[in-house]
Amino acid sequence: MGVTLKQILWPVFAILSLGGALVSADNWPGFRGPAGSGVAEGAPAPASWDVPNNTNVKWRVPVPGLAHSSPIVWGQQVCTASAVSDKPAPLRVGLYGDIASAADNGEHRWVVVCYDKSTGKQLWEQTAHTGVPKVPRHTKATHASSTLATNGRYIVAFFGSEGLYAYDMQGRLVWKKDFGRLDSGYFMAPDAQWGFASSPVIHDNRIIIQVDVQKGSFVAALALATGEQLWRTPRNEVPTWSTPAVHVHNGRGQVIVNGWKHIGGYDLETGNELWRMAGGGDIPVPTPIIAHDLILITNAHGGKSPVYAVKPSASGDITLKDHETANAHIAWSAARDGAYMQTPLVYGDLLYVCKDNGVLSVFDARTGQRHYQARLADGRTGFSASPVASAGRIYFTSEEGDVYVVKAGTVFEQLAINPLGEVAMATPAISDGMMFFRTRGHLIAVQ
């Protein structure tokens, strides 16, 4: 696999602009890190560890409550969100198709918690909301599944029906906003409520949110400092659980969203629709990613699991016709290799797409040529956390808490299986040569 200019330069001087702040390679400011890439190329992340045997573990601290909210990192702070109940919170992992909601609807506290990156010492905790959840969650989900976002001045938490909150870096509440009841669940069985999961994105002093629910779906931009609504565009869409992406290309800024009825792009400044396409899986979860001047989108369920490579210049309705794999706006597509839960990863020239049963497909990101397909684990193990990459290695975290390390390249080579010792559903963070994992009950730093 070729080494990119970005991979050469980032260890020396790795900064980019995010929301008017400087983001170093040691910061991991939101879901999947800098620009949502899932890649950290500062100090190399560790290759092996064993948490149960305390091998290469820097620290391990208990985290209150239950959440799939991933850790974020800024400077010396590692932060996450959680939903805390006085009663045991059931969590059922693995490969199954039960659409039922969990029996977990007593009083909760929705909290934001920050820790010292070097020691794991808790720095602060703030309760955003206390009450009974307005919408039940899936048996495999949590009441705090959205990941925080920060630009080094504000930390933003989105708890769905329980509101959107902005804090300063010391944990002081700056503002909050209530969007009412946001009912996320299976559109074919509305009583099967599954909980909210889309994470906020910060870009140029604004927050971008995607709210796809049973009724009244929308995408919106808000002022980061005040919460003031800048624009809000309705969407004719069923519930989805995908985080939006932001891309600026040749002066054209757009918010890119996954969907079933409406995958698309919206003008970053106005919210006006730029392009759209329909089709694919009817329960979209993965976040769109941008690499090599392409927008890469996947989803699954309902018998379909495509991967699409969309050109950033797309305009109008770009939906593929029957038997088409490409058109003027779609560079390539793969009909059956898409992911249900995980957001794919582009590292170097390659696109890594892993299904929830551990089947990994690796493509040339520019052309769609598939280099290989391999299976992680035994086919009975679930994978929900999205992969991340560092120093020529790709990390895939199983729901059972084993991290499969694969060598980057066009040939499958598994380097290690590293146990966390606990159920793990959240995507890890990478910073300063360390990896941070949110497990069923702990935050863990390995190096």
C-alpha positions in Angstrom: 0.0 0.0 0.0 1.4 3.4 -0.9 2.2 6.0 1.7 0.3 9.2 1.3 1.7 12.7 1.8 -0.7 13.1 4.8 0.8 10.1 6.5 4.3 11.5 6.0 3.5 15.0 7.3 1.2 14.3 10.2 3.8 13.0 12.7 5.8 16.2 12.0 3.2 18.9 11.9 -0.4 17.5 12.1 -2.9 20.2 12.5 -6.2 21.0 10.6 -9.0 23.5 11.1 -12.1 22.5 12.9 -14.6 25.0 14.1 -12.0 27.8 14.1 -9.7 25.9 16.4 -6.4 24.1 15.8 -6.8 20.3 16.0 -3.5 18.5 16.6 -2.9 14.9 15.8 -3.2 14.2 19.6 -6.8 15.4 19.7 -9.8 13.1 18.9 -12.6 15.7 18.9 -15.7 13.6 18.0 -17.1 10.4 16.6 -14.2 8.7 14.7 -11.7 11.5 15.5 -10.3 14.3 13.2 -12.7 15.0 10.3 -14.5 11.7 11.1 -11.6 9.8 9.5 -11.0 7.2 12.2 -7.2 7.7 11.6 -4.5 8.9 13.9 -1.0 9.3 12.6 0.8 11.0 15.5 2.6 8.7 17.9 1.7 5.1 16.8 -1.1 3.4 18.7 -0.1 0.2 20.5 0.0 -3.2 18.7 -0.9 -5.5 21.6 -2.3 -5.4 25.2 -4.2 -7.7 27.6 -6.5 -5.8 30.0 -7.4 -8.8 32.2 -3.7 -9.4 32.8 -2.9 -5.7 33.1 -0.4 -5.9 30.2 0.2 -2.5 28.5 -2.7 -0.9 30.4 -2.0 2.7 31.4 -5.2 3.0 33.5 -8.7 1.6 33.8 -11.4 3.5 35.7 -15.1 2.7 36.3 -17.6 4.8 34.3 -21.1 5.3 35.7 -24.2 4.1 33.9 -24.6 2.5 30.5 -23.7 4.1 27.1 -22.3 3.4 23.7 -21.0 7.0 23.5 -17.4 6.9 22.3 -14.6 8.7 24.2 -13.3 12.0 22.8 -10.0 13.6 23.6 -8.8 17.2 23.7 -5.6 18.2 25.3 -5.4 16.4 28.6 -9.1 15.7 28.8 -10.8 12.4 27.8 -14.6 12.8 27.9 -17.7 10.6 27.4 -21.4 10.6 28.1 -23.6 8.2 29.9 -27.1 7.4 31.2 -27.1 6.4 34.9 -29.9 4.5 36.6 -30.1 3.1 40.1 -31.4 -0.2 38.7 -29.3 -2.7 36.7 -29.3 -1.8 33.0 -29.8 -4.9 30.8 -27.7 -5.1 27.6 -28.0 -8.0 25.2 -25.2 -8.3 22.6 -24.5 -10.7 19.8 -26.1 -11.5 16.4 -29.8 -11.6 16.6 -32.9 -10.0 15.0 -35.2 -9.2 18.0 -36.8 -5.8 17.4 -38.1 -5.4 21.0 -37.3 -2.5 23.2 -35.4 -3.0 26.5 -37.2 -3.0 29.9 -35.1 -0.1 31.1 -37.4 2.9 31.5 -37.0 4.0 35.1 -35.5 7.3 36.2 -32.1 8.1 34.7 -29.4 10.8 34.9 -27.8 11.8 31.6 -24.2 12.9 32.4 -21.1 14.2 30.8 -17.9 13.0 32.5 -14.2 14.1 31.8 -11.0 12.4 32.9 -7.3 13.2 33.0 -5.7 11.6 29.9 -2.5 10.6 31.7 -3.9 9.2 35.0 -7.6 8.5 34.5 -8.5 10.7 37.4 -12.0 12.1 37.1 -11.8 15.9 36.4 -15.5 16.7 36.4 -19.0 15.3 35.9 -22.2 17.3 35.0 -25.8 16.0 35.0 -27.5 17.3 31.9 -31.0 15.9 32.7 -32.8 13.7 35.2 -36.1 11.9 34.4 -37.7 8.9 32.8 -36.6 8.3 29.2 -39.2 9.7 26.8 -38.4 7.0 24.3 -37.4 3.3 25.1 -34.2 1.9 23.7 -33.4 -1.3 21.9 -32.1 -4.3 23.9 -28.6 -3.7 22.3 -28.7 0.1 22.5 -28.4 2.6 25.3 -30.0 5.8 26.4 -26.7 7.6 25.7 -25.4 6.3 22.4 -24.4 9.6 20.7 -20.7 10.6 21.0 -19.7 14.1 22.3 -18.1 16.7 20.0 -15.6 19.4 20.9 -13.5 22.1 19.3 -11.4 22.9 22.4 -13.8 25.6 23.6 -17.1 23.8 23.9 -18.2 20.2 24.5 -21.5 19.3 22.9 -23.7 16.4 24.1 -26.8 15.2 22.3 -29.1 13.0 24.3 -32.0 12.8 21.7 -35.4 13.4 23.4 -33.5 14.6 26.5 -31.9 17.5 24.7 -28.8 19.0 23.2 -26.3 20.6 25.7 -23.2 22.7 25.3 -20.5 23.0 28.1 -17.3 24.9 28.4 -14.1 22.8 28.9 -14.5 23.1 32.7 -17.9 21.6 32.6 -20.0 24.8 33.0 -23.3 24.7 31.1 -23.4 27.3 28.3 -26.8 26.5 26.8 -29.3 23.7 26.2 -32.0 23.1 23.6 -35.0 20.8 23.7 -36.2 19.3 20.4 -39.1 17.4 22.0 -39.8 13.7 21.7 -37.5 12.2 19.1 -38.9 8.7 18.4 -36.4 6.4 16.7 -37.4 2.9 15.9 -38.2 0.4 13.2 -40.4 2.2 10.7 -42.3 -1.1 9.9 -43.1 -1.6 13.6 -43.4 1.9 15.2 -43.9 0.4 18.7 -40.4 -1.1 18.5 -38.5 2.0 19.8 -34.8 1.8 19.7 -33.4 5.1 21.0 -31.4 7.9 19.4 -27.8 7.6 18.2 -26.7 10.3 15.7 -23.8 12.3 17.0 -23.4 16.1 16.7 -20.6 17.4 14.4 -18.8 20.7 14.9 -17.6 22.7 11.9 -16.7 26.4 11.6 -18.4 27.4 14.9 -21.6 25.7 14.1 -23.2 22.4 15.1 -24.6 20.0 12.5 -27.3 17.5 13.6 -29.2 14.8 11.8 -32.6 13.9 13.3 -34.3 11.1 11.4 -37.3 9.9 13.4 -40.8 8.4 13.0 -42.3 11.9 12.3 -40.7 15.2 11.5 -37.2 14.2 10.4 -34.7 17.1 9.7 -31.1 18.1 9.4 -30.1 21.4 11.0 -27.2 23.8 11.7 -27.0 25.7 15.0 -24.6 28.4 16.3 -22.0 26.7 18.5 -21.8 29.6 21.0 -25.5 30.2 21.5 -27.5 27.2 20.2 -29.3 29.6 17.8 -30.8 27.8 14.8 -29.1 28.9 11.6 -31.1 26.7 9.3 -33.3 23.6 9.5 -34.3 21.5 6.5 -37.1 18.8 6.7 -36.4 15.3 5.5 -38.8 12.7 4.2 -37.0 9.9 5.9 -37.6 6.9 8.2 -35.6 6.7 11.5 -31.8 6.4 10.9 -28.9 6.3 13.4 -26.1 7.8 11.2 -23.9 10.8 12.1 -23.7 13.5 9.3 -20.4 14.4 7.6 -19.2 17.8 6.5 -17.1 18.3 3.3 -15.8 21.4 1.6 -14.7 20.8 -2.0 -13.7 23.5 -4.5 -15.5 26.1 -2.4 -18.7 24.0 -2.1 -19.5 23.1 1.5 -22.0 20.4 2.1 -23.6 18.4 4.9 -23.7 14.7 3.8 -26.2 12.3 5.3 -27.0 8.6 5.1 -30.6 7.5 4.6 -32.9 5.0 2.9 -35.4 7.3 1.2 -32.9 10.2 1.1 -29.1 9.8 1.1 -27.9 13.3 0.1 -26.0 16.5 0.4 -27.2 19.8 1.7 -25.6 23.2 1.3 -23.5 24.0 4.4 -24.5 27.6 4.5 -28.2 27.5 3.7 -29.4 23.9 4.2 -30.7 23.7 0.6 -30.7 20.3 -1.0 -27.8 19.7 -3.4 -28.2 16.1 -4.4 -30.1 13.0 -3.4 -30.4 9.3 -4.0 -32.7 6.5 -2.7 -32.3 2.9 -2.1 -30.1 0.4 -0.2 -30.5 -0.8 3.3 -33.6 0.4 5.2 -31.9 0.8 8.6 -29.0 3.2 7.9 -26.4 3.4 10.6 -22.9 4.1 9.1 -21.6 7.6 8.7 -20.6 8.9 5.3 -16.8 9.2 4.9 -14.8 11.3 2.5 -11.5 10.2 0.9 -9.8 10.5 -2.5 -12.4 13.1 -3.7 -15.2 10.6 -3.2 -18.0 10.4 -0.7 -18.2 6.7 0.5 -21.6 5.6 1.9 -22.9 2.2 3.0 -25.9 0.8 4.7 -27.7 -2.5 5.1 -30.9 -4.4 6.1 -34.0 -5.3 4.2 -32.1 -7.5 1.8 -29.8 -4.8 0.5 -26.2 -3.9 1.6 -24.6 -1.5 -1.0 -21.5 0.6 -1.0 -21.7 3.8 -3.0 -18.8 6.1 -4.1 -20.4 9.5 -4.9 -18.5 12.4 -6.5 -18.6 15.6 -4.4 -19.8 17.5 -7.4 -23.1 15.5 -7.5 -26.3 17.4 -8.2 -30.0 16.5 -8.4 -31.3 13.0 -8.2 -28.4 10.7 -8.7 -30.2 7.4 -7.9 -28.8 4.4 -9.8 -31.2 2.8 -12.3 -31.8 -0.9 -12.3 -28.6 -2.9 -13.2 -26.5 0.3 -13.1 -23.3 0.3 -10.9 -22.2 3.8 -11.9 -23.4 7.0 -13.5 -22.2 10.6 -14.0 -22.3 11.2 -10.3 -21.5 7.8 -8.8 -18.0 6.6 -9.6 -18.6 3.0 -8.5 -20.8 0.9 -6.3 -20.8 -2.6 -4.8 -24.2 -4.2 -4.4 -23.7 -6.7 -1.6 -20.6 -5.7 0.4 -22.0 -2.9 2.6 -22.0 -2.7 6.4 -25.0 -2.6 8.7 -23.6 -1.2 11.9 -20.0 -0.1 11.4 -18.8 3.0 9.6 -16.1 1.9 7.1 -12.5 3.2 7.1 -10.2 4.6 4.4 -6.6 4.2 5.2 -4.1 5.0 2.5 -5.6 3.9 -0.8 -7.8 1.2 0.7 -11.4 1.1 1.9 -12.1 -1.3 4.8 -15.8 -2.4 5.2 -16.7 -4.8 8.0 -20.1 -6.4 8.4 -21.6 -7.0 11.9 -20.7 -10.7 11.6 -17.0 -9.9 11.1 -16.8 -10.4 7.3 -14.2 -7.8 6.2 -14.0 -6.6 2.6 -11.1 -4.4 1.4 -11.4 -2.3 -1.8 -9.4 0.1 -3.8 -11.2 3.3 -2.6 -10.9 5.0 -6.0 -12.0 2.2 -8.3 -14.0 -0.2 -6.1 -11.7 -3.2 -7.0 -12.0 -5.7 -4.2 -8.6 -6.9 -3.0 -9.8 -9.5 -0.5 -12.5 -10.7 1.8 -11.8 -12.4 5.1 -13.6 -13.2 8.4 -12.7 -11.9 11.8 -13.6 -14.2 14.7 -15.9 -17.3 14.1 -18.9 -15.8 12.5 -21.0 -16.0 15.7 -19.4 -12.9 17.2 -21.0 -9.4 16.7 -19.1 -6.3 15.6 -20.7 -2.9 16.2 -17.8 -0.5 17.0 -16.3 1.2 13.9 -12.7 0.5 13.0 -9.9 2.9 13.6 -6.3 3.0 12.3 -2.8 4.0 13.2 0.8 3.2 12.2 -0.2 0.7 9.5 -2.7 -1.2 11.6 -6.5 -1.4 11.6 -8.3 -2.1 14.8 -11.7 -3.9 14.9 -13.4 -4.2 18.3 -15.9 -7.1 18.8 -18.9 -6.8 21.0 -17.3 -9.4 23.3 -14.4 -7.1 23.9 -11.7 -8.6 21.7 -9.8 -6.2 19.5 -8.6 -7.7 16.2 -5.6 -6.0 14.8 -5.1 -6.3 11.0 -2.1 -5.1 9.0 -3.0 -2.5 6.4 -2.6 -3.6 2.9 -4.0 -5.6 0.0 -3.5 -9.0 1.6 -5.2 -10.1 4.8 -2.8 -10.4 7.7 -4.1 -10.6 11.3 -1.4 -9.3 13.8 -3.1 -9.8 17.2 -6.2 -10.3 19.2 -6.2 -8.1 22.3 -8.7 -8.7 25.1 -10.5 -5.8 26.9 -12.1 -8.3 29.3 -15.6 -6.7 29.0 -18.4 -6.1 26.4 -17.4 -3.2 24.1 -19.8 -1.5 21.7 -18.3 2.0 21.4 -15.7 3.0 18.8 -12.3 3.7 20.4 -10.3 6.9 20.4 -6.6 7.3 19.7 -4.4 10.1 21.1 -0.7 10.5 21.9 0.2 6.9 21.3 -2.7 5.6 23.5 -6.0 4.0 22.7 -9.1 4.7 24.8 -11.9 2.1 25.0 -15.4 2.6 26.5 -16.5 -0.8 27.7 -19.6 -2.0 29.5 -18.5 -0.4 32.8 -15.1 1.2 32.3 -12.9 3.6 30.4 -9.6 2.0 29.6 -6.3 3.5 28.3 -3.8 1.2 26.7 -0.4 2.0 25.3 
